[in-house]
Amino acid sequence: MIIKGATALVTGGNRGLGRAFVEALRGAGCARIYAGARRIDGAAADGVVVPVELDITVPAQVAAAAARCADVNLLINNAGVAGFKPALGAPTMDDARLEIETNYLGTLSMCRAFAPVLKSNGGGTLVNMLSVTSFFNAPMNGSYCASKAAAWSLTKAVRFELRAQGTTVIGVYAGFIDTDMTQGIDGPKSSPVAIAARVIEGIAAGAEDILADQRSRDVFDALRKDDRAFDADMQQVWEKWRRGQGGGKSLSSWPDLFGPSTSSGRSLKARL
């Protein structure tokens, strides 16, 4: 896709990775960028960036965004949430429900609303910001991983359905990114600017899957070689965490989750 002159919409576009996407698109020459966010108080259009009130879990706001942003030919579904809790060990299902409603159903809602918009504008490109945990489950963050696995499968479904209308559907995978969502985590994180730049490159190249950082590439390779060994490694990490070395504490107490790269010849461990 030629990004210069395109019209884009980025969900969760007011901070973190979303803001990095907006600035990367501006730098690539987008003519207009709609920055969707649940709260746009104080935000103002600047000639290129147009703030749009958008909570992807609210159908009326999604429909209103599709009507207002009818010139979009590049959609980046970036908005997401993470509760950082086990699937069964969490005290309630509230976080799991919010993760599914946002990361899966909210993304599906955006895809459904904007599929005809993209078609009317020549097909365009639809990007879903997924996660390296789309490929595996880290039980300390179990329900989030499940929601991202569902979003990965959804991305494939949307790709199948929209290919005939000429829409390129891209899945993006990355480990922890240095944003507000991960501020309590001590492990290695990728720069949102670097991730956004890699995604822009992939969009321009017409890629369908973008492994946007080294962690996602290492994990993908490790799982292709031996997913059972990876899961066995994860079981050990979970048992250690459950016995109290990580259990019940904040994410900042999870250093053992961040194992060395497979390029070192040592165990990948369970890196998110």
WOKA-V7138 format. One record per backbone hydrogen bond with DSSP energy under -1.0 kcal/mol. NH is the residue of the N-H (numbers start at 1). CO is the residue of the C=O. E is the energy in kcal/mol with one decimal. If there is no record, write none. Layout:
((NH	CO	E) (NH	CO	E))
This chain:
((5	29	-2.9) (6	3	-2.6) (8	32	-2.6) (9	74	-2.2) (10	34	-2.7) (11	76	-2.3) (13	36	-3.0) (18	15	-1.1) (19	15	-1.2) (20	16	-1.8) (21	17	-2.5) (22	18	-2.3) (23	19	-2.4) (24	20	-2.4) (25	21	-2.7) (26	22	-2.1) (27	23	-2.4) (28	24	-1.5) (29	26	-1.4) (30	25	-2.4) (31	6	-2.0) (32	6	-1.4) (33	48	-3.0) (34	8	-3.4) (35	50	-2.2) (36	10	-2.4) (37	52	-2.2) (43	40	-2.0) (46	49	-1.5) (50	33	-2.9) (52	35	-2.2) (54	37	-2.8) (58	55	-2.3) (62	58	-1.9) (63	59	-2.6) (64	60	-2.1) (65	61	-2.2) (66	62	-2.2) (67	63	-1.8) (68	64	-2.5) (69	65	-3.0) (72	69	-1.6) (73	7	-2.6) (74	7	-1.3) (75	125	-2.5) (76	9	-3.1) (77	127	-3.4) (78	76	-1.3) (97	93	-2.8) (98	94	-2.3) (99	95	-2.6) (100	96	-2.2) (101	97	-2.7) (102	98	-2.1) (103	99	-2.4) (104	100	-1.1) (105	100	-3.0) (108	104	-2.8) (109	105	-2.6) (110	106	-2.0) (111	107	-2.4) (112	108	-2.6) (113	109	-2.3) (114	110	-2.4) (115	111	-1.4) (118	114	-2.9) (119	115	-2.1) (120	116	-2.2) (122	119	-1.5) (123	118	-3.0) (125	73	-2.0) (126	168	-3.1) (127	75	-3.4) (128	170	-3.0) (129	77	-2.6) (130	172	-2.3) (132	174	-2.5) (134	131	-1.9) (135	132	-1.7) (141	138	-2.7) (142	139	-1.4) (143	85	-1.1) (145	141	-2.1) (146	142	-2.0) (147	143	-1.9) (148	144	-2.1) (149	145	-2.3) (150	146	-2.1) (151	147	-1.8) (152	148	-1.8) (153	149	-2.2) (154	150	-2.5) (155	151	-2.2) (156	152	-1.5) (157	153	-2.2) (158	154	-3.0) (159	155	-2.1) (160	156	-2.3) (161	157	-2.2) (162	158	-2.4) (163	159	-1.2) (166	163	-1.7) (167	162	-1.8) (168	124	-2.3) (170	126	-3.0) (171	208	-2.3) (172	128	-2.2) (173	210	-2.7) (178	190	-2.9) (179	177	-1.9) (182	179	-1.0) (183	180	-1.4) (185	182	-1.9) (190	176	-2.7) (195	191	-2.2) (196	192	-2.6) (197	193	-2.2) (198	194	-2.0) (199	195	-2.2) (200	196	-2.5) (201	197	-2.0) (202	198	-2.0) (203	199	-2.8) (204	200	-2.3) (205	201	-1.7) (207	202	-2.4) (210	171	-2.8) (212	173	-2.5) (212	210	-1.1) (217	213	-1.7) (218	214	-2.8) (219	215	-2.8) (220	216	-2.3) (221	217	-2.2) (222	218	-2.6) (223	219	-2.6) (224	220	-1.9) (225	221	-1.8) (226	222	-2.5) (230	226	-1.6) (231	227	-2.3) (232	228	-2.3) (233	229	-2.2) (234	230	-2.2) (235	231	-2.3) (236	232	-1.5) (237	233	-1.9) (238	234	-2.7) (239	235	-2.5) (240	236	-2.1) (241	237	-2.4) (242	238	-3.3) (243	239	-1.9) (244	241	-1.3) (245	240	-1.5) (246	241	-1.2) (247	241	-2.8) (249	246	-1.8) (253	250	-2.0) (254	251	-1.8) (257	254	-2.0) (258	255	-1.7) (259	257	-1.1) (264	261	-1.8) (265	262	-1.8))
